[in-house]
Amino acid sequence: MSDIPANLRYTEDHLWVRHEADTSVARVGITDFAQESLGDVVAVTPPKVGATVQAGEACGDIESVKSVSDLIAPVSGTVRASNDSLANTPEIINTDPYGQGWLFELEADPATVSEQFGRLLNADAYRNLTGS
């Protein structure tokens, strides 16, 4: 059974979002369900720092022994950080998807941050989506 932390928000594309309270900054990664489905992760191409991403659009990709999948931006914003350690050790995603295996951080438009994060799934809704 997949781990689905209650303190995170989720997308239907199997990304998790950790929104820092009272800010417009969020950390993004793939869910435990997604990493289990993908199998061994062998490469990640996150969006570049400084890039503007649009909610619902591809912003990078993740490659496993089974397939290559797009990373779909959970919210619109500007990428502020990327997990550089994934270049040499992408398998961290398989062992620690909610910790060291994070993908990137972004800053959403402060004017729309509540609306954007409000559209994401809570843990119960994501659990229902995945049948976990």
ABEGO torsion letter per residue (X at the ends): XBBBBAABBBBAAGBBBBBBBGBABBBBBBBAAAAAAAEBBABBBBBBBGBBBBBGBBAEBBBBAABBBBBBBABBEBBABBBAAAAABAAAAAABAABAABABBBBBBAAAAAAAAAABBBAAAAAAAAGX
